[in-house]
Amino acid sequence: MAEVLIKARGIVKDFGETVKTRVLFGIDLEVRAGEFASLIGASGSGKSTLLNIIGGLDRPTAGQVIIDGTDLGSLDDDGLALFRNQTMGFIFQSHFLLPQFTVLENVLIPYLIYAGRATPAAEKRALELLDRVGLNHRRDQRANAISGGEQQRAAIARALINQPQMILADEPTGNLDTSNTEKVFAMLREINLDLGASFIMVTHDRSLAARTDRVLEMSDGMII
């Protein structure tokens, strides 16, 4: 059995200063290397909040997140940003591509954040990723000149540029039609199987969730 890559222990999250609202209630979670897990549940159940904490985009009020032996709580903001950039890939419902840059330039952005410039090896990898998601012919087009499905596929390539151990996907097919939903999910599953990256995918689509390795259902800030 594969080793545990992601450990969350006793995750509590409160929002607000004077009046506190608790949205996560002591969550424990483990995801193994290479596993594809899905998080489902009603709107407001805490799915995205939990995903953001696991990904180091937000810090818990209490509890501990350990990724491949590194306790995220032990890192300062700069250290956390560096660890996140080198270890994780993120795919969101909105692709967040920069419209003024080409598709290829967008894919390279996570690499440029820590390396400062694109090496020939990085450009070669970016082109290979664009080929994998069927966008090599779009590489020199502006990001706002391609379709919504193509933009999300470019976002997938961007998430993979630093060869992350884990991919966190928050409603990655939420803005797509049925045909593009199927294409994007098939790509995510193929990447999971071929590259061995662990996935946690938040989705409202139970039919997609049923095709992942494990379904975790949330309700009122708890995994039920």
C-alpha positions in Angstrom: 0.0 0.0 0.0 1.3 3.5 -0.9 2.6 5.8 1.8 0.4 8.5 3.3 1.3 11.8 1.5 -1.3 14.1 3.1 -2.2 14.1 6.8 -4.7 16.5 8.4 -5.3 16.2 12.1 -8.0 18.0 14.1 -8.5 20.7 11.6 -10.7 23.5 13.0 -11.4 26.7 11.2 -13.2 29.8 12.6 -14.0 33.0 10.7 -14.7 36.4 12.2 -13.2 38.4 15.0 -15.9 39.6 17.4 -18.4 37.0 16.4 -16.7 33.8 15.4 -18.3 31.3 13.0 -16.9 27.8 13.1 -16.9 26.2 9.6 -14.6 23.1 10.2 -15.0 20.9 13.3 -11.9 18.8 14.0 -11.4 17.1 10.7 -9.0 14.2 10.3 -8.0 13.1 6.8 -5.3 11.0 5.1 -4.6 10.7 1.4 -2.0 8.3 0.1 0.5 8.9 -2.6 -1.1 8.4 -6.0 -4.7 8.3 -4.6 -7.5 10.2 -6.3 -10.0 11.4 -3.7 -13.1 13.5 -4.2 -14.8 15.8 -1.7 -18.5 16.2 -2.1 -21.3 17.9 -0.1 -23.8 20.7 -0.1 -22.7 24.3 -0.7 -21.4 25.7 2.6 -20.4 22.3 4.0 -16.7 23.4 4.2 -15.2 21.6 1.2 -13.3 24.5 -0.3 -12.2 25.7 3.1 -10.7 22.3 3.9 -9.0 22.2 0.5 -7.5 25.7 1.0 -6.1 24.6 4.3 -4.6 21.4 3.0 -3.0 23.4 0.2 -1.6 26.1 2.5 -3.7 28.8 1.0 -5.3 29.4 4.4 -4.2 28.4 7.9 -6.4 26.5 10.3 -7.5 27.9 13.6 -6.4 24.7 15.2 -5.0 21.4 14.0 -2.1 20.2 11.8 -1.5 19.6 8.1 1.5 17.5 7.2 2.5 17.1 3.5 5.1 14.4 2.8 6.6 14.9 6.3 6.5 18.7 6.3 4.3 20.4 8.9 2.8 23.4 7.2 2.3 25.1 10.5 6.1 25.2 11.0 6.6 27.3 7.9 6.5 31.1 7.7 4.5 32.7 4.9 7.5 32.8 2.5 8.5 29.3 3.3 4.9 28.1 2.9 4.6 29.9 -0.5 7.9 28.2 -1.7 6.8 24.8 -0.5 3.4 25.2 -2.1 4.9 26.2 -5.4 7.3 23.2 -5.5 5.0 20.5 -4.1 1.4 21.3 -5.1 -0.6 22.1 -8.2 -3.9 24.0 -8.1 -6.8 23.9 -10.5 -9.9 26.1 -9.8 -13.3 26.5 -11.2 -12.2 29.7 -12.8 -9.0 29.1 -14.7 -7.2 32.3 -13.6 -5.1 32.5 -16.7 -3.5 35.9 -17.3 -5.2 37.3 -20.5 -2.2 39.4 -21.6 0.1 36.4 -21.8 0.1 33.5 -24.3 -1.0 30.0 -23.3 2.7 28.9 -23.2 3.6 31.8 -20.9 0.7 31.1 -18.6 1.8 27.4 -18.2 5.3 28.6 -17.3 4.2 31.1 -14.6 4.6 28.7 -11.5 8.1 27.8 -12.7 9.0 31.5 -13.2 7.8 32.4 -9.7 10.7 30.5 -8.1 13.3 30.2 -10.9 13.0 33.7 -12.3 13.4 32.7 -15.9 12.4 29.9 -18.2 15.2 27.4 -19.0 15.1 25.4 -22.2 14.3 22.4 -20.1 11.3 24.2 -18.6 10.0 25.4 -22.0 10.4 21.8 -23.3 8.3 20.5 -20.4 5.7 23.2 -20.9 5.3 22.2 -24.5 5.1 18.5 -23.6 2.3 19.4 -21.2 0.5 21.4 -23.7 0.7 18.5 -26.1 -0.6 16.2 -23.4 -3.7 18.4 -23.0 -4.1 18.9 -26.7 -3.2 22.6 -26.8 0.2 22.7 -28.6 -1.4 24.4 -31.5 -2.7 27.1 -29.2 0.6 27.8 -27.4 1.3 31.3 -29.0 -2.3 32.5 -28.7 -3.4 34.9 -25.9 -5.2 33.1 -23.1 -8.4 35.1 -23.6 -8.5 34.0 -27.3 -9.2 30.3 -26.6 -12.4 28.6 -25.5 -13.4 27.9 -21.9 -12.7 24.2 -22.2 -9.2 25.0 -23.7 -8.6 27.5 -20.9 -9.2 24.9 -18.3 -7.0 22.5 -20.1 -4.2 25.1 -20.1 -4.8 25.5 -16.3 -4.2 21.8 -15.9 -0.9 22.0 -17.8 0.1 25.0 -15.6 -0.7 23.0 -12.5 1.8 20.3 -13.6 4.7 22.5 -14.7 6.7 22.0 -11.4 6.0 18.3 -11.3 3.9 18.4 -8.1 3.3 15.5 -5.8 -0.3 16.5 -5.3 -3.0 18.3 -7.2 -5.8 20.2 -5.5 -8.8 20.8 -7.8 -11.7 22.9 -6.6 -14.7 22.4 -8.9 -12.4 22.0 -12.0 -15.4 21.2 -14.2 -17.9 23.6 -12.6 -17.9 26.1 -15.5 -17.9 23.5 -18.3 -20.5 21.9 -20.4 -21.0 18.1 -20.4 -18.6 17.4 -23.2 -15.8 19.5 -21.8 -16.5 18.1 -18.3 -15.9 14.6 -19.5 -12.7 15.6 -21.4 -11.2 17.5 -18.4 -12.0 14.8 -15.9 -10.5 12.1 -18.2 -7.3 14.2 -18.4 -7.1 14.5 -14.6 -7.6 10.8 -14.2 -5.0 10.0 -16.9 -2.5 12.4 -15.2 -3.2 10.7 -11.8 -2.6 7.2 -13.2 0.4 8.1 -15.5 2.3 10.5 -13.3 1.3 9.2 -9.9 0.3 12.6 -8.5 -2.2 12.5 -5.6 -5.5 14.3 -6.2 -8.1 15.9 -4.0 -11.0 17.1 -6.1 -13.9 19.2 -4.8 -17.0 18.5 -6.9 -20.8 18.8 -6.8 -21.0 16.2 -9.5 -21.6 12.8 -7.7 -21.2 10.9 -11.0 -17.7 12.2 -11.3 -16.9 11.6 -7.7 -18.0 8.0 -8.1 -15.2 7.4 -10.6 -12.5 8.4 -8.1 -10.7 6.1 -5.7 -12.4 7.4 -2.6 -15.4 9.7 -2.0 -15.4 11.8 1.1 -18.7 13.5 1.9 -18.9 16.6 4.0 -21.8 18.1 5.9 -21.8 21.0 8.3 -18.0 21.2 8.6 -17.4 17.5 9.2 -16.6 14.5 7.0 -19.5 12.1 7.5 
